[in-house]
Amino acid sequence: MDDLSVREDRTLNDKYTDTYGWFDLEGVAMTNPESTFIYMGMENKATILEYEWHSSRRIFRRFDLPGFERRGTHGMEALTWVPSDASAHQGYFYVGSQMTGHIFIYELPLLDDTGPVAMAKLLDIWTPLKSESNVAGLSFSSGYIFVNYDDGHSNHVLIFPILNNGLPGPLKEQYEVDVADAEGLAVRKTGHESWEVFFSSDARQAIFAYDFRFVTGFQLHGRCARNMDSVAIPSGVGTLHRGVGVLLILSLFRIVDDFRLSV
């Protein structure tokens, strides 16, 4: 937004409530940065919607998710796309359940002529962290998937490589990051073994940004560090680290434009 805030857009509810019911959207993914289609996950239903946002601004298809774990208001909380040559449809959707903390890996018949309603294929159920259930964000970038669990006053981030079969490999590193009520995650690779990581805070209605490298972990985003003292993160692999969050002064539209492949 022009005032650098994050706000709710109820356009879909105004347009489609009679057909789909209330939209409680908790995840968004893109399969191709050149495409104008996005895939939106609903928390109140085990469903992913295919939506063309640029010209028609309408829903083209609904993909139902068999076997997905949800109860009441605890359902889908995170969504990302993982491209893979192992898939007949170019990749898999990773879908996080807030009810259990499990990640459900689906293949959607994106390349088939399915009609307006289609069924996804459940490939695997993954448990990145057995001790927590409040999965809040997923983001794939350049061979790695970042998984975020909301601890309330901070968030627990785990990073896993993606194998050639499109499924997750063993844990590479994990960190604790000081972003309260983190409900969204976007990651983009910026260089050799370096990434930009953005967290959206539900309580603060703000976006917090970091630079990330393996071993050294999370540090203040470079655009912010020019005006603030940098806070170094202790090094180490396989242990928890704590960083200090900082608000990156960017509008939501700039983030979508610059980093839409990551989200």
C-alpha positions in Angstrom: 0.0 0.0 0.0 1.1 3.6 -0.5 1.3 4.1 3.3 3.5 1.0 3.6 0.9 -1.0 5.5 -0.6 -4.4 4.9 -4.4 -4.6 4.6 -7.0 -7.1 3.8 -8.6 -7.2 0.4 -12.1 -8.6 0.4 -12.7 -8.5 -3.4 -12.8 -12.3 -3.7 -15.4 -12.6 -0.9 -17.6 -9.9 -2.5 -17.4 -11.7 -5.9 -17.4 -15.4 -5.1 -19.0 -16.0 -1.7 -22.1 -17.5 -3.2 -20.1 -20.1 -5.1 -17.2 -20.9 -2.7 -18.3 -19.6 0.6 -16.2 -17.3 2.8 -12.6 -17.0 1.6 -10.1 -17.6 4.5 -6.9 -17.5 2.4 -3.7 -18.5 4.2 -1.3 -19.3 1.4 -0.3 -18.2 -2.1 2.1 -19.7 -4.7 3.2 -19.2 -8.3 4.4 -22.0 -10.6 5.9 -19.7 -13.2 7.1 -16.0 -12.7 6.0 -15.2 -16.3 2.4 -16.5 -15.7 -0.5 -14.4 -14.4 -2.0 -17.3 -12.6 -1.5 -17.7 -8.8 -2.6 -20.6 -6.5 -4.4 -19.7 -3.3 -4.9 -22.0 -0.3 -8.0 -21.8 1.8 -7.9 -22.5 5.6 -11.6 -23.2 5.9 -11.6 -25.8 3.2 -9.1 -28.3 2.0 -8.8 -26.5 -1.4 -6.4 -24.7 -3.7 -7.8 -22.2 -6.1 -6.3 -21.3 -9.5 -6.8 -17.6 -9.9 -5.9 -15.3 -12.9 -5.0 -12.0 -11.2 -4.0 -9.7 -14.1 -6.8 -9.4 -16.7 -9.8 -11.6 -16.0 -9.4 -11.6 -12.2 -11.4 -14.7 -11.9 -11.1 -18.3 -10.5 -10.5 -20.9 -13.2 -10.2 -24.1 -11.3 -10.6 -25.6 -7.8 -8.3 -28.4 -6.7 -9.6 -30.4 -3.7 -6.9 -32.0 -1.4 -7.7 -35.5 -0.3 -6.5 -36.6 3.2 -5.6 -33.1 4.3 -5.8 -32.6 8.1 -8.1 -29.7 9.3 -10.6 -29.1 12.0 -12.7 -26.0 12.5 -10.6 -22.9 12.0 -7.3 -25.0 12.1 -6.5 -26.0 8.6 -4.2 -24.8 5.8 -1.7 -22.2 7.1 1.1 -22.3 4.5 1.6 -23.1 0.8 4.5 -23.2 -1.6 5.3 -24.6 -5.1 8.4 -26.9 -5.6 9.4 -27.4 -9.2 10.5 -31.0 -10.0 11.4 -32.9 -13.1 10.0 -36.0 -11.3 6.5 -34.6 -11.7 4.3 -35.1 -14.7 2.9 -31.6 -14.0 6.3 -29.8 -13.4 6.2 -29.8 -9.7 4.5 -30.3 -6.3 2.6 -28.2 -3.9 3.7 -28.3 -0.2 0.7 -27.5 2.1 1.1 -26.9 5.8 -1.6 -27.9 8.3 -1.9 -25.8 11.4 -3.9 -28.6 13.1 -0.9 -31.0 13.2 2.1 -29.2 11.9 2.4 -31.8 9.1 3.3 -30.8 5.5 1.2 -32.5 2.8 2.8 -32.9 -0.6 0.4 -32.9 -3.5 0.6 -33.1 -7.3 -2.1 -31.1 -9.0 -3.2 -32.0 -12.6 -2.2 -28.5 -13.8 -1.5 -29.6 -17.4 -4.7 -31.7 -17.8 -7.9 -30.5 -19.2 -9.8 -31.0 -15.9 -12.8 -28.7 -16.0 -13.5 -26.3 -13.1 -13.1 -28.9 -10.3 -10.3 -31.4 -10.0 -8.7 -33.7 -7.4 -5.1 -33.4 -6.3 -2.9 -36.5 -5.7 -1.4 -36.9 -2.2 2.2 -38.0 -2.5 3.6 -37.8 1.0 3.0 -36.4 4.5 6.1 -34.9 6.0 6.8 -33.8 9.6 9.6 -31.3 9.7 9.3 -30.6 13.4 7.7 -33.1 15.8 7.6 -30.8 18.8 5.4 -28.0 17.3 2.2 -27.9 15.3 1.8 -24.2 14.5 3.3 -24.2 11.0 3.0 -20.7 9.7 5.0 -20.4 6.4 6.6 -22.3 3.6 8.8 -21.0 0.8 11.0 -22.7 -1.8 14.0 -21.1 -3.4 16.9 -22.5 -5.5 16.9 -26.1 -4.2 15.9 -25.4 -0.5 12.6 -25.2 1.3 12.3 -22.9 4.3 9.7 -23.9 6.9 8.5 -21.5 9.6 6.8 -22.4 12.9 5.2 -19.6 14.9 6.3 -19.6 18.5 4.3 -16.4 19.4 7.0 -14.0 20.3 9.5 -15.5 17.8 9.5 -18.0 15.0 11.4 -21.3 14.4 12.9 -21.6 10.9 14.1 -24.9 9.5 15.8 -25.3 6.1 15.8 -28.5 4.1 17.3 -29.4 0.7 14.9 -30.7 -2.0 16.0 -34.0 -3.5 15.8 -35.0 -7.2 12.5 -36.7 -6.6 11.0 -33.4 -5.5 10.7 -34.5 -1.8 12.6 -33.0 1.2 16.0 -34.2 2.3 17.5 -34.1 5.8 17.6 -30.9 7.9 20.4 -28.6 6.9 20.1 -25.8 9.5 17.6 -24.3 11.9 17.3 -20.9 13.5 15.1 -18.9 15.9 14.2 -15.4 14.5 12.7 -12.5 16.5 9.5 -11.8 14.5 6.4 -12.0 16.6 3.3 -13.7 15.2 4.9 -14.5 11.9 2.2 -15.7 9.5 3.9 -15.5 6.1 7.3 -16.2 4.6 8.9 -15.4 1.2 12.5 -16.3 0.2 14.6 -15.3 -2.8 18.2 -16.3 -3.6 20.5 -13.3 -4.1 23.9 -14.8 -4.6 26.0 -17.9 -3.9 24.6 -19.5 -0.7 22.7 -16.2 0.2 19.0 -15.3 0.3 16.6 -12.5 1.2 14.0 -13.6 3.6 10.7 -11.7 4.4 8.3 -12.5 7.3 4.9 -10.9 7.6 3.7 -10.3 11.2 0.0 -10.7 11.7 -0.1 -8.8 15.0 2.1 -6.0 13.7 0.6 -5.9 10.2 4.2 -5.3 8.9 6.9 -7.0 6.9 10.3 -7.8 8.4 13.3 -8.5 6.3 16.7 -10.3 6.7 19.7 -11.4 4.7 20.4 -15.1 5.2 23.5 -17.2 4.7 24.2 -20.8 5.8 26.3 -21.0 8.9 26.2 -17.3 9.8 22.4 -17.3 9.7 20.0 -14.3 9.7 21.2 -10.7 9.8 19.5 -7.3 9.2 18.6 -6.8 5.6 21.2 -4.8 3.7 18.9 -1.9 2.9 18.2 -1.5 6.6 21.8 -2.0 7.8 22.9 1.2 6.0 20.9 3.2 8.5 21.2 0.9 11.6 24.0 -0.9 13.5 24.1 -4.4 12.1 23.3 -7.2 14.5 25.5 -10.3 13.9 24.2 -13.8 14.4 26.4 -16.3 16.1 27.7 -18.9 13.7 27.2 -22.7 13.8 25.4 -25.4 12.0 22.5 -27.4 13.3 22.0 -25.3 16.4 19.5 -22.5 17.2 20.4 -18.9 16.7 18.5 -15.7 17.6 18.4 -12.6 15.4 16.8 -9.1 15.8 14.0 -8.2 13.4 13.7 -4.9 11.6 10.9 -3.5 9.4 11.9 -3.2 5.8 10.3 -0.1 4.3 8.7 -1.7 1.2 5.2 -1.8 0.1 3.4 -5.1 -0.4 3.1 -4.4 -4.1 6.9 -3.9 -4.5 7.5 -7.2 -2.8 5.1 -9.0 -5.1 6.6 -7.4 -8.1 10.3 -8.0 -7.2 10.0 -11.4 -5.5 6.9 -13.0 -7.0 8.7 -16.2 -7.9 9.5 -16.8 -4.2 5.9 -16.2 -3.0 
